[in-house]
Amino acid sequence: MAHDDLAAGVSGTRDDPHAQARAARGLPLLVHSMSVFRELFEAIARCRKIGTVVEVGVESGQVSSLYADLGADVHCVEPSPDAQMRAVLSADPRLHLVEGASPAALAEVPAADLYVLDGDHNYAVVRAELAWIMANAPDAVVVLHDVLWPSGRRDTYYQPSPVPPGDVHPDSPDGPTVWHDDLTPAGFVGGGAYTVARHAGGERNGVLTAVEDAVAEAGGWRFAVVPAVFGFGVLVRDGAPGAAEIFEELRPYTSSGLLSTLENNRIALYTRVLQLQYEAEARAEDANRLAETITAQRQEIERLRAGDRETAEAHDEPAGRSAVSGFIESVAMHDERWGTFLAPDESLADTADLHDLLGIPILSGHHADLGAFAGRNAVFDRIAARAAGVDLAYEDQCSAQHYFDVFGCVEREHRSITRLVDVGVFMGGSAAVLAGCVEPMGLELDLVDVNPNFLQFAHERVRRIFPGAMPRVRMFLGDLPTYVRNVLLAEEGTRALVHHDGAHDFNQVVKDLSALYFARDRVHGVAVQDTHLRGVIEHYNFVDAAVYAMFGVDVKYHPLGARYPADSPVTHPNQWNGNYFLADTPEGMYVPFDGADWKYPHPTMELDAFMPVKAPPAG
């Protein structure tokens, strides 16, 4: 193609300004095929005659004709050709299918002028292929694909792998990403087609390592890399026909810093796309499980409220107040430990079925996938890894996005706070994330709940994940107003960040936030969950309205958590009790108290107005 024709094809013309855009959208999201190297193969063919080609790893068969166009017969080595590949190869008399695995299949075909190695990308196979070629076709040009990231220093094993067990590193179905050095399910995964070595680098690991060892052992061979599309490697023996000319012809490509930069940018962008796709799928699954969890929790709340109403009727008392927070008034406050810190129950240590022992049903089994955010922050990566390593049956209340965003608030503000307060611990989802901040950020953690069994479960879950943090973790049995009066106001020098995931009805949230007003000089801010929740009117699901009542409709906040699109099932009332999430609305809010404009409570009000009042015991 002439220079002017190439320029027009790249940039378009005044009359056709969209030519480049059309070309761009015509490419796959991930360019990986050997066909993009046509001009490099043409450059090699200009330097020496290519009469026979052996292609190892045939893709779909569409690329094989590229080598035939150089004027060669092409032997296509493939261990498991499908019907489409057979049809493509049989339609072109220049192409010959060799059904077998390399390197053994190399001995079944004539020695070639050009070997294209793009098969199993691991040290053992590539090393054996090169050993055979160097011994049996020393004048050949060898082209290897995938000599750079991700396979350059990390083995890949197609499944089922023919590699002997002694040559296989410990492997994983998870994949690499450029955003951190560990494997992740959100990375470059094989989807069952292949696995990769768990660790990169070291000896006998990766395609490039195999090439380096082969060159060092044989001596007299020269190797160069074009840093594009996962790495195009060229290996030729010194003195072979056209060797010097080939490397000189390719030098503008092999020495290009621009190509290297573009390749690094390409793999960074693509692995970020993989991560975003994984997170989107995980959030959709999270949404469905969260809906099931909330439904089951609301049913349990309704059961408790029904018992409160029956108790009130038996005592000839109005049920209006107990219908809002009856569990606190008629059940929780009758525990003699109410308003105090609980001691850990040592009998729970390492109990296999912790939830059964504490009488906590697992309803939906929703687990927030913290690993979806791998690579964003080293401390959060540690939290995710440690949490995933604990074998414990539980369910979470929040999305992984919410937990990650709350962690972000803590990390951003940790130099200005001394304590984290988790209100409404349930089974310890948020407590586990917050506990991961205790040691690296020098903080304390108080778990606050009206249910002692939830407190003990969350405490034990945290202990199993972060045992080193436990000297700074306490359990407080009580609601938030009681915690404010008995702890925050009593302990000077505290500067707390509060995570609120307790009661979700308007009245109780207003009470909780009003209590924080009286300790506002000791609270940095409050992260409130489920501000996007709605339901039938009996549930009072207006958490965001409670926030607006306290701080005004123009309250300044940081959005937290997942946003669900309007076509998501969880944005429609469910069939059990009408709960749903507002579409395209953040799951929660973080409201910093510095500069907050309190609209409620009135300065003349006192904390006692928001404290719970003990009612006759339920039942």
Secondary structure, 3 states (H helix, E strand, C coil): CCHHHHHHHHHCCCCCCCHHHHHHHCCCCCCCCHHHHHHHHHHHHHHCCCCEEEEECCCCCCCHHHHHCCCCEEEEEECCCCHHHHHHHHCCCCEEEEECCCCHHHHHCCCCCEEEECCCCCHHHHHHHHHHHHHHCCCCEEEEECCCCCCCCCCEEECCCCCCHHHCCCEECCEEECCEEEEECCCCCCCCCEEEECCCCCCCCCHHHHHHHHHHHHCCEEEEEECCCCCEEEEEECCCCCHHHHHHHHHHHHCCHHHHHHHHHHHHHHHHHHHHHHHHHHHHHHHHHHHHHHHHHHHHHHHHHHHHHHHHHHCCCCCCCHHHHHHHHHCHHHCCCCCEEECCCHHHCCCCCHHHHHCCCCCCCCCCCHHHHCCCCHHHHHHHHHHHCCCCCCCCCCCHHHHHHHHHHHHHHHHHCCEEEEECCCCCHHHHHHHHHHHHHCCEEEEEECCHHHHHHHHHHHHHHCHHHHHHEEEEECCHHHHHHHHHCCCCCCCEEEEECCCCCHHHHHHHHHHHHCCHHHEEEEEEECCCEECCHHHCCCHHHHHHHHHCCCCCCEEECCCCCCCCHHHCCCCCCCCEECCCCCCEEEEECCCCCCCCCCCCCCHHHHCCCCCCCCC
